[in-house]
Amino acid sequence: MRFTATKLFSIVPIGEISFIFNNRSRRKGKKILISDVKTYDESRMTIDDETRKMLNKEMKAKGSDLLTDGHKFYTLCDGGIVQISHKQFELEAELEKELYG
C-alpha cells in the first residue's frame, strides 16, 4: 500500500553551520564534513518548490545549512527535507537559545 501524508513543520535555520565535502572549503562559519553527519533516510520527505525556495532563502540569510524545530535537526536534500544528527547540533541549539532566547 502506498499513500501520501502531510506533516506540518515549524522549523528555522540555526547557527552558521556549513556542510562541506572536504577540508578545503572556503565557506564561512562552522564547517562540518557531510560524511560525519548521520541521516535518517526513513524521515526523508518531499517538499514543493515554493517551500524549498522559501527555506533556501531563510538558510542563506542566516548562513546555515542546519534547520531545527527545537528538538530535531534537518537539512534540505535532493528536493526534499531529511532529519540529520551530529554531536555539534545540540551545542548549536543551546548557543542559539542563550543568544536569542
Order of alpha helices (4+ residues) and beta strands (2+ residues): beta-beta-beta-beta-alpha-beta-beta-beta-alpha
